[in-house]
Each structure stands twice: as C-alpha cells, then as structure tokens.
Amino acid sequence: LKKEKIILSVGRFFGYLKDKKHKMLIYSYEKLVKQKKVSGWSLHLAGSAGEGDKLYLAELKKLSKGIKIFLHPNISFEELKNLYGKSSIYWHAAGYSETEPTRMEHFGISTVEAMAAGAVPVVINLGGQKEIVENGKSGFLWNTPDELIDLTIKIIRGKKRRDNLSKEAVKRSKMYSKEKFCQKISELVSTKK
C-alpha cells in the first residue's frame, strides 16, 4: 500500500505484565511531538486485548490524549494487514528495562510482518529482534528511548534512506517465509552424516 506518515507497534495489550512497553512508546512519541519532529505523523498501537485489559487500555488512552496516537485493540486480520501496509516505520520495545531473557521477545513475528509490508523497523536491541534486523541495513536497533527517537528522526527526515531501508526490510523478511522454513527443514533432514 501507499506509505503514510504512520509509526506502528503491534503487541498485545496485556495489562498484567505490560510487557510490550506501550507507555514507553507513548512517552517517546510524545517527546517527538514536543520537539516538533513529527509533523503530520501518528503512532498506532495495535494488538489483542482481553476483558481484564480494559483498565490498561483506558490508562493508555488517557496518556495518548491530545496527541496523534491511536489504539487498535482486537482489530481484524484484514485491518491489521492494512495498517502494516500503510505504516512507514515499525517500533518494538518488548524487553526494554528488563534483565531476564524470559521477559524479552524471543522472536518477534510482528517485526517480520511489518518488514514484509515495507515498514522500516526501529526495534530494541534485545532478544530475537537483533537476530531479525540488520542494524543500518534493514532497519535499526536501539538501546535507549533517546536512541529510538534519534533513529526515528533520521528515518523521517531522509525519504531516500527510508525507501532504501524499506526495500532491504522486505528482502530480509523473506528469510522467514514458510517456503524458506520448509527448505531449511528439508536440507536438515536430508543431510547425510
């Protein structure tokens, strides 16, 4: 789809653990807005939410008031594909401020899905994210919220760079296709000792 000035993050709105770090993403986006770095851009947070997550969603909605942040709990797969397709940048923060590996994203299929749709990933340099994204080639890895903001500004200001990163992200995402998976399994199984 035609890319729009959209930053997307996909991750369940799990109010108990708050492991997708939605608040940190909202604060980072708010900082971008206050610095007047994101004219015309918006942040979209999508993911599943259960009955027990209503208070958390209300809290996130309150934090987002007055800035262009949109929450998309329990959107359909078609709506999610549309959002991926229109998004120019993809943020991921699961694992931020955590020290236990079990609290980090082990793989991050949403990052691969965003890359396949051409969204440039700006993801935390932890867990499986650093295995998926080639820093500076198919997206960027960050360690602090300030790095997340600085890298996002670089992408926003450099359309040519953004287009190149987008193309590389799409290429890189193909490493995780079903066909590639089946091919690798076949190679592994048929290897003679």
C-alpha positions as CSV (number, residue, x, y, z in Angstrom):
1,L,0.0,0.0,0.0
2,K,1.0,3.6,-0.3
3,K,3.0,4.5,2.7
4,E,1.7,7.2,5.1
5,K,3.2,9.1,8.0
6,I,2.4,6.2,10.4
7,I,4.6,4.7,13.1
8,L,3.1,1.3,14.1
9,S,3.7,-1.0,17.0
10,V,1.9,-4.4,17.3
11,G,1.7,-6.3,20.6
12,R,-1.0,-7.5,22.9
13,F,-2.4,-5.0,25.4
14,F,-1.7,-7.3,28.4
15,G,-2.5,-5.1,31.4
16,Y,-1.0,-7.5,34.0
17,L,2.6,-7.7,32.6
18,K,2.6,-4.6,30.4
19,D,5.4,-6.4,28.6
20,K,5.0,-4.7,25.2
21,K,6.1,-1.4,26.8
22,H,3.2,0.7,25.4
23,K,3.7,3.5,27.9
24,M,7.4,3.9,27.0
25,L,6.4,4.1,23.3
26,I,3.7,6.7,24.1
27,Y,6.2,8.8,26.1
28,S,8.8,8.6,23.3
29,Y,6.2,9.6,20.7
30,E,5.1,12.5,22.9
31,K,8.7,13.6,23.2
32,L,9.0,13.6,19.4
33,V,5.8,15.7,19.2
34,K,7.0,18.2,21.8
35,Q,10.3,18.6,19.9
36,K,8.2,19.3,16.8
37,K,10.0,16.4,14.9
38,V,6.9,14.6,13.6
39,S,4.7,17.0,11.8
40,G,1.8,15.0,10.2
41,W,2.9,11.7,11.7
42,S,0.9,9.5,14.0
43,L,1.6,6.5,16.3
44,H,-0.7,3.5,16.1
45,L,-0.7,0.7,18.7
46,A,-2.4,-2.5,17.7
47,G,-2.9,-5.8,19.4
48,S,-5.3,-8.2,21.2
49,A,-6.9,-7.3,24.5
50,G,-9.0,-9.3,26.9
51,E,-11.7,-8.4,29.3
52,G,-9.1,-8.0,32.0
53,D,-7.1,-5.4,30.0
54,K,-9.8,-2.7,29.9
55,L,-8.2,-0.6,32.7
56,Y,-4.8,-0.8,31.0
57,L,-6.4,0.3,27.7
58,A,-8.1,3.2,29.5
59,E,-4.8,4.2,31.0
60,L,-3.1,4.2,27.6
61,K,-5.9,6.2,26.1
62,K,-5.6,8.8,28.8
63,L,-1.8,9.1,28.2
64,S,-2.5,9.5,24.5
65,K,-5.0,12.3,24.9
66,G,-4.2,15.4,22.8
67,I,-1.6,13.7,20.6
68,K,-2.0,11.7,17.4
69,I,-1.9,8.2,19.0
70,F,-4.4,5.7,18.0
71,L,-5.2,2.4,19.9
72,H,-6.4,-0.5,17.9
73,P,-7.4,-3.3,20.3
74,N,-8.7,-6.5,18.7
75,I,-8.7,-5.3,15.2
76,S,-9.4,-7.9,12.4
77,F,-6.6,-9.5,10.5
78,E,-7.6,-7.6,7.4
79,E,-7.5,-4.3,9.3
80,L,-4.1,-5.2,10.7
81,K,-2.7,-6.1,7.2
82,N,-4.0,-2.7,6.0
83,L,-2.3,-0.9,8.9
84,Y,1.0,-2.8,8.2
85,G,0.7,-1.8,4.6
86,K,0.3,1.9,5.3
87,S,2.9,2.2,8.0
88,S,6.3,3.7,7.2
89,I,8.0,2.9,10.5
90,Y,7.6,0.0,12.9
91,W,8.5,0.3,16.6
92,H,9.1,-2.6,19.0
93,A,10.1,-2.3,22.7
94,A,9.3,-5.6,24.4
95,G,12.2,-6.3,26.8
96,Y,13.0,-2.6,27.5
97,S,14.4,-2.2,31.0
98,E,14.2,-6.0,31.6
99,T,17.2,-8.1,32.7
100,E,15.7,-11.6,32.5
101,P,15.8,-13.1,29.0
102,T,12.3,-14.6,29.5
103,R,10.9,-11.0,29.6
104,M,12.3,-10.2,26.2
105,E,10.7,-11.0,22.8
106,H,12.1,-14.4,21.8
107,F,11.5,-13.9,18.1
108,G,9.1,-11.2,17.1
109,I,6.8,-12.2,14.3
110,S,5.2,-8.8,14.2
111,T,8.6,-7.3,13.3
112,V,8.9,-9.7,10.4
113,E,5.3,-8.9,9.3
114,A,6.0,-5.2,9.4
115,M,9.2,-5.7,7.4
116,A,7.3,-7.8,4.8
117,A,4.9,-4.9,4.4
118,G,7.8,-2.5,3.9
119,A,7.7,-0.7,7.3
120,V,11.2,0.2,8.5
121,P,11.8,-1.5,11.9
122,V,13.3,0.5,14.7
123,V,13.4,-2.2,17.4
124,I,15.0,-2.8,20.7
125,N,18.5,-4.4,20.6
126,L,17.4,-7.4,22.8
127,G,16.1,-10.9,22.3
128,G,15.2,-12.1,18.9
129,Q,14.9,-8.5,17.5
130,K,18.7,-8.3,17.0
131,E,18.6,-11.5,15.0
132,I,15.9,-10.3,12.7
133,V,17.0,-6.7,11.9
134,E,20.4,-6.0,10.3
135,N,21.3,-2.7,12.0
136,G,21.6,0.1,9.5
137,K,20.7,-2.1,6.6
138,S,17.2,-3.5,7.0
139,G,16.2,-1.2,9.9
140,F,17.7,0.0,13.2
141,L,18.3,-1.4,16.7
142,W,18.1,0.9,19.8
143,N,19.2,0.6,23.4
144,T,17.6,3.7,25.0
145,P,14.4,5.6,24.3
146,D,16.6,8.6,23.2
147,E,18.2,6.3,20.5
148,L,14.7,5.2,19.5
149,I,13.8,8.9,19.0
150,D,17.0,9.9,17.2
151,L,16.8,6.9,14.8
152,T,13.2,7.7,14.1
153,I,14.0,11.3,13.3
154,K,16.7,10.1,10.8
155,I,14.2,7.9,9.0
156,I,11.5,10.6,9.0
157,R,13.9,13.3,7.6
158,G,15.5,11.1,5.0
159,K,13.0,9.8,2.5
160,K,15.7,8.2,0.3
161,R,17.2,6.4,3.3
162,R,13.7,5.4,4.4
163,D,12.9,3.9,0.9
164,N,16.2,2.0,0.8
165,L,15.7,0.6,4.3
166,S,12.1,-0.4,3.4
167,K,13.3,-2.3,0.4
168,E,16.0,-4.1,2.5
169,A,13.4,-4.9,5.2
170,V,11.2,-6.6,2.6
171,K,14.2,-8.6,1.3
172,R,15.2,-9.6,4.9
173,S,11.7,-10.6,5.8
174,K,11.8,-13.3,3.1
175,M,14.3,-15.2,5.2
176,Y,11.4,-16.1,7.5
177,S,8.9,-17.2,4.8
178,K,7.1,-20.6,5.1
179,E,8.9,-21.7,1.9
180,K,12.3,-20.9,3.3
181,F,11.5,-22.7,6.5
182,C,10.4,-25.8,4.6
183,Q,13.5,-25.7,2.5
184,K,15.8,-25.4,5.6
185,I,14.0,-28.3,7.3
186,S,14.3,-30.4,4.2
187,E,18.0,-29.7,4.0
188,L,18.5,-30.5,7.7
189,V,16.6,-33.8,7.4
190,S,18.2,-34.9,4.2
191,T,21.8,-34.2,5.3
192,K,23.9,-37.3,5.2
193,K,26.4,-37.9,8.0
